[in-house]
Amino acid sequence: MTKSIAAVSVTRATKPLAFGFVLAAAFVAVMLVLVAGMRPAEAAFPGSNGKIVFWAARSIASGDPSTTDTEIFSMDPGNPIGTLTQLTVNDEQDFNPAWSPNGKKIAFTSFRTDNYEIYTMKPTPEGRTNRPVNLTRNPSAHDSDPNWSLGGARIAFTSRRGISGDFEIYNTAANGTEQNPLTENTANDLNPAWSPDVQNQKITFRSDRDGNGEIYVMDSDGTDQTRLTTSSAPAHENNPDWQPGL
């Protein structure tokens, strides 16, 4: 059954096709706090072009128990029709896919445990030899928006584990251990993105701690949190990302 999301509370409902797409989009809209849309596709790691990963409210896999929830797909942009592959196969919402730097894993958000969690999987169809791994295992709060460090050792993500039920930035090892909060306040901190400098890693993110959505940067351990932008409501800054060194 599909989930209906309002203020990030989840109830079960029926799943017509259009509604399935709206559900995942609605959750993302809440994550961005008054800002519609989702983190755009990213090319954070230098190298040759590979496959594109994305999510969609459809199914092309045989044996899929649902054809109206959101699933993760991949394709080769040189032959998009011939290489289109459905990677996740279930009746829950899967979205927010992000490639690991070496292209061997995909991190994504899923509702398959009746709570939004961060998972990783190999970039092949889900099955007996490729079971997605739940990294966050946190039934009391939603986790979403995974972003890999350049070396692939850690993943930053957004979690609703804040002291007042707000969103905070967390950091975990790529195997799900060492989950640590990097921000902790009564405001919403969202959209983490790792810097490309392995020797001096930082994380940029969006926060409304000063009463308006602004772009911040901090060290990868959460220290030295610095505001970069200055704007006034109703303007909001969102979805920061780093340019690799040229």
C-alpha positions in Angstrom: 0.0 0.0 0.0 1.1 3.6 -0.6 1.9 6.2 2.0 0.3 9.6 2.1 2.7 12.2 3.5 1.6 15.4 5.4 4.0 17.1 7.7 6.2 14.0 7.3 3.5 11.8 9.1 2.7 8.7 7.2 -0.7 7.0 6.7 -1.6 4.2 4.4 -3.9 4.8 1.4 -4.6 3.4 -2.1 -2.2 4.0 -4.9 -3.4 5.4 -8.2 -0.5 6.2 -10.6 -0.6 10.0 -10.3 -0.9 9.8 -6.5 2.1 7.5 -6.2 4.3 10.2 -7.8 2.8 13.0 -5.7 3.6 11.1 -2.5 7.3 11.0 -2.9 7.3 14.6 -4.2 5.3 15.7 -1.2 7.8 14.3 1.2 10.6 16.1 -0.6 8.7 19.3 -0.5 8.4 19.0 3.2 12.1 18.3 3.4 12.8 21.5 1.6 10.5 23.5 3.9 8.3 25.7 1.7 10.5 25.1 -1.4 9.1 22.9 -4.1 11.3 20.5 -6.0 14.1 18.1 -5.3 17.9 18.1 -5.3 18.8 18.1 -9.0 20.9 15.4 -10.5 24.5 15.7 -9.6 27.9 14.9 -11.2 30.1 15.4 -8.1 33.0 13.1 -9.0 35.4 13.6 -11.9 35.8 10.9 -14.5 34.3 9.5 -17.6 30.6 9.5 -18.1 28.7 6.4 -16.9 25.1 5.4 -16.4 22.4 7.8 -15.1 20.4 6.8 -12.1 16.9 8.2 -11.3 13.6 7.4 -9.7 10.2 7.2 -11.4 6.6 6.2 -10.5 6.4 3.2 -12.8 7.6 -0.4 -13.2 9.1 -2.4 -16.0 10.2 -5.4 -13.9 8.3 -8.7 -14.0 7.2 -9.8 -10.6 7.0 -6.3 -9.2 4.1 -6.3 -6.6 3.2 -2.7 -7.5 3.4 -0.6 -10.7 2.5 2.7 -9.1 5.0 3.3 -6.4 8.4 5.0 -7.1 11.4 2.9 -8.0 15.1 3.4 -8.8 16.2 3.0 -12.4 19.4 3.3 -14.4 20.3 3.8 -18.0 23.1 4.4 -20.4 22.6 7.9 -21.9 24.0 6.6 -25.2 21.3 3.9 -25.5 18.6 5.0 -23.0 15.8 2.7 -24.3 17.9 -0.4 -24.7 19.7 -0.1 -21.3 16.8 1.1 -19.1 16.9 -1.1 -16.0 14.7 -1.2 -12.9 16.9 -1.6 -9.9 14.4 -1.7 -7.0 11.4 -4.0 -7.0 8.9 -3.7 -4.2 5.6 -2.0 -3.4 7.2 0.9 -1.4 8.6 4.3 -2.2 12.3 4.4 -3.3 13.9 7.7 -4.4 16.8 10.1 -3.9 19.4 7.8 -5.6 23.1 8.8 -5.4 26.1 7.0 -6.9 29.1 6.2 -4.8 32.3 7.7 -6.1 33.6 4.4 -7.5 30.2 3.6 -9.2 29.9 0.3 -7.3 27.0 1.3 -5.1 23.9 3.5 -5.0 22.6 5.1 -1.9 18.9 6.0 -1.8 15.9 6.7 0.4 13.2 4.0 0.9 10.0 3.5 2.9 10.2 -0.3 2.8 10.3 -0.5 6.7 7.3 1.9 7.1 9.8 4.7 7.8 12.1 6.6 5.5 15.6 5.2 5.8 18.9 5.4 3.9 19.8 2.2 2.0 22.7 1.1 -0.3 22.7 -1.5 -3.0 24.8 -2.6 -6.0 23.8 -1.1 -9.3 22.0 -4.2 -10.5 18.4 -5.3 -10.1 17.3 -6.0 -6.5 17.1 -9.7 -5.8 18.4 -12.7 -3.8 22.1 -11.7 -4.5 21.5 -8.0 -4.2 19.5 -7.1 -1.1 19.5 -3.4 -0.3 21.1 -2.7 3.0 19.4 -0.4 5.6 22.1 1.9 6.9 20.2 4.1 9.3 17.8 1.7 11.0 16.1 4.5 12.9 12.3 3.8 13.3 11.6 6.9 15.3 12.5 9.5 12.6 12.8 10.0 8.8 16.2 9.9 7.1 16.7 11.0 3.5 18.9 12.9 1.0 22.1 10.8 1.1 25.3 12.3 -0.2 28.7 10.5 -0.5 32.0 11.8 0.5 34.6 11.9 -2.3 36.4 8.9 -1.0 33.2 6.9 -0.5 33.9 6.2 3.1 31.1 8.2 4.5 27.6 9.4 3.7 26.0 12.6 4.9 22.2 12.7 5.1 19.2 14.6 6.4 17.4 13.2 9.5 14.4 14.3 11.5 16.1 13.4 14.7 16.3 17.0 15.9 15.5 17.9 19.5 12.3 19.5 18.4 11.5 17.1 15.6 13.3 19.3 13.1 15.7 18.2 10.4 19.4 17.9 11.1 22.5 16.9 9.2 24.0 13.5 10.1 27.1 11.6 9.0 27.6 7.9 8.9 30.2 5.4 7.7 29.3 3.8 4.4 28.4 0.6 6.3 25.9 2.3 8.6 28.1 2.5 11.7 29.2 5.7 13.4 26.1 7.7 12.9 26.8 11.1 14.3 24.8 14.4 14.3 26.7 17.3 12.7 24.1 19.9 13.4 21.9 20.2 16.5 19.5 23.1 16.9 15.8 23.9 16.7 16.0 24.9 13.0 15.9 22.8 9.9 19.2 21.8 8.4 19.0 20.1 5.0 20.6 19.1 1.7 24.2 18.2 2.7 26.9 18.0 0.0 30.5 17.0 0.6 33.4 19.1 -0.7 35.7 17.5 -3.4 38.9 18.1 -1.3 39.8 14.8 0.4 42.5 16.5 2.5 40.2 19.3 3.8 36.7 17.9 3.7 33.8 20.2 4.4 30.1 19.9 4.0 27.8 22.6 2.6 24.1 22.6 3.5 21.0 24.6 3.8 19.7 26.0 7.1 16.9 28.2 8.3 18.4 28.8 11.7 18.6 32.5 11.1 14.9 32.7 10.2 15.4 32.2 6.4 16.8 29.5 4.2 20.5 30.2 3.8 23.6 28.3 2.6 26.2 27.3 5.2 29.4 25.4 5.3 31.1 23.4 8.1 34.0 21.0 8.7 33.1 17.4 8.1 33.0 16.8 11.9 30.3 19.5 12.3 32.6 22.3 13.7 33.1 25.8 12.3 29.5 26.2 10.9 29.6 29.4 8.8 26.8 31.2 7.0 27.7 32.0 3.4 24.6 33.8 2.0 22.5 36.6 3.2 18.9 37.1 2.0 15.5 38.1 3.4 12.2 36.3 3.3 10.5 35.3 1.1 13.8 34.5 -0.7 15.4 31.1 0.3 18.7 29.5 -0.8 18.7 25.8 -1.4 20.4 22.7 -2.7 24.1 23.7 -2.5 26.7 21.6 -4.3 30.5 21.9 -4.8 32.4 22.3 -8.1 35.3 19.8 -8.4 38.7 21.5 -8.6 39.7 22.5 -12.1 
